[in-house]
Amino acid sequence: MADYHYYEPATGHGLAHDPFNAIVAPRPIGWISSRDAQGRLNLAPYSFFNAFNYRPPIVGFSSIGRKDSLRNVEETGEFVWNLATRPLAAAMNQTSAPVPHEVDEFTLAGLTPAPSRRIAAPRVAESPVSFECRVTQILQLQGADGTPVPTWLVLGEVIAAHIDKALIRNGVYDTAAAHPIMRCGGPADYAEIAPELMFQMDRPGA
């Protein structure tokens, strides 16, 4: 029988590093580009990101603390999600640097802001996939006792998508061909989806 490490988060995990992030893994990276009301650009990765609905397509990221991305989407009501891939890993990591609001992370990481079609916030030109999003909800999270916590979930409807045509095979998007990377918890752990790691499994009755 397994010997379990038991802990209650409210009183501490008792380990060298909080295991929560490493257990809930891998997680897609919310590489969010935005601009403020004055037109200043921001680009930042968020480790709490995912898709939440098909029609309309809705994605969301969680900002722990009132960071620039959150303030920008509050001002403008829009953002772009950009796919972080293995070739872009170092640049993505560079955009996580704690820099002043006026610093342009596109310039900092040597990336190119590309115009979006439907919104003012730019895409990352080097990224093979980008979603232009309009904010639908911004929710401050709260604990089980109803106490608000300093974390905000930003949800946005995808109103336009940009996909490198090289990633579309016979009308199907090839996930592994893009070599997306994901956050895996730990102090610095990431994972990559590669073609040799993919497998298929049909749903019952499909």
N, C-alpha and C positions, 0 to 999 in steps of 0.2 A: 504494500500500500504506500502511496506517495506521502512524503513528509512535507506538509505545506507551510510556507512562510505566511503567517497571518498578520495583517495590520489594519488599523482604522485610520484613513487619511487625516482625520481631524487631530489625531494625536501623533502622527508621524509614521514613516514607513520603516525607519531603522536601517536603511541600506545606504550605500555610498552614493547612489543616484536614484531619484524618484523613478520607480518602474512604470508608472502609468503611461507615460509617452512611449515607452518601448513596447509595452504590451498592446496598446491600441496602434498597431502598425502593420504594414506600412501605410502612411497617409499621403494622399496627393498634396502637392505643394501649391498653395495659393500665391502665385507670383503676380501681384496686383500692381497695375500701373494706373495712375490717377493724376489729376491736376487740380490745383486750388482755384478759387474764384479769380485770382490775379494771373492765372496761366502758368504758374510754376509747377514743374513736373515732379512726380514722385514714383519710385518703383521699389517694391519691398516684397519679400517672401513671407508667407504665413503658413505655419505647419498645421494649423487647424483649418482645413478647407475640404469641401466636397460638393457633390451634386445632390439636389434634394427633390427635384421634380422633373417629369418629362414634358408635359404640355400645360402651361408654357415651361420651357426649360429654365430651371432656377438653380443657381449655384450660390455658395456662401462661404465667407471666411470669418474667423473670429479674431478680434483685436484685443489682446490682453493689455489694457491700458489705452489711453487716448492718444494713439499714434497718428502720424501724418496721414496715412491712408484713410483712417476713420474720419478725421477732420475734413479731408478733401471730399469724400463722398457725401458727407453731411452738407457741405457747401454746394456741390454740383449735382448730386444725385446720380452719379455714373462712375464706372470703373471698367477696366479691361483685365480679364484673366489671361495669362500667357503660359503656355506649356513649358515647364522646365525640363530640359533633356540633358543627357550625359555630356554632350559637347558644350552645353551652356552652364554646367554645374559651377565652375569657378566664378563666372560672371554673376550667376544667381546669388552665390554666397557673398560676393562683394556688395551686393545691394542690401544685405542684412546689416551692414555696418551702422552703428549709432552715430549719425551725422546730423547737423542742424537742419531745420526745415528748408532753408534756402538752398541747400546742396542738391544738385540734380544727380540722382543715382544712375541715370542713363549715361551721363558723362563719366561719372565715377567708375562705372564698370565697363566702359568702352562699348556701349550698346547704342543702337540707333532707334530713336522714336519714329514710328511710321504712322501716318494719318489713319484714323479710323473712318468708317463710312457714315455711321449714324450718330456718333457722339464725339465730343471734343477731346476726351482723354486718348492719348496715343497708345499704339500697340508696340511690342518689342519686335522690330523687324526681323531679328535673327531667330525668333521662335517660330516653329513650324505650325503652331495652332494658337489662335487667339479668339476669345469670346468678348464681344462688346456687350456690356451689361448696363441696365438701368436699375437703380436701387428700388426694391419693392418694400423692404422693411429693414429697420435697424432696431435690434432688440437688446436691451441690457439684460445680461443673465443674472439669475439669482439662485441662492442655495435652497436646500429643501425646506429651510425654515422661513423662506420668503425674503431673506436679507439680500439686497442687491450686491453684486460683486463687480469690481472694476473691469469688466470684460463685455465687449459688445459684438453680437453676431450681425454681420452685414449680409443681407440676402439681395440678390440681383437677378433680374430676368435677362436671359441671353437674347438680345435682339438682332445680333449679327455674328456670324462665325467666319473665320479665315482659316483654311486648312491647306497646307502644302499638297498639291495634287499628287506628288510622288508617294504620299502615304495612303492614297485611295487605290485599292486593288479590286477590280471587278465590282466596283460600286460599294465596297466595304472598307471602312477605315481600319488600317492595320496598326493596332495599338503598339505592338512591340517594335515595329519598324522605326518609330520615332525615338526609341530608347529613352522613355520618360524616367525621371528619377523621383523618389519619394522619401519622405522623412521617416526614420525608423526609431526615433528616440535615442536614449543614451546621450552622452555629451556631444557626439559628432557623427552619428550613424545615419547613413543613407543607403538606399537600395536602387537598383536599376532593373527595369523590365527589358529583357532581351528575348529575341525570337526563340532561342533554345529552351527558355523557361516556360513558354506558353503551353497550355494544354486545353482541350475542348471537352465539354460535358453538357449534353443537352438536358433541358429540364424535362421532368416526367410529363408525358402527354404532349410534348412539343411536336 
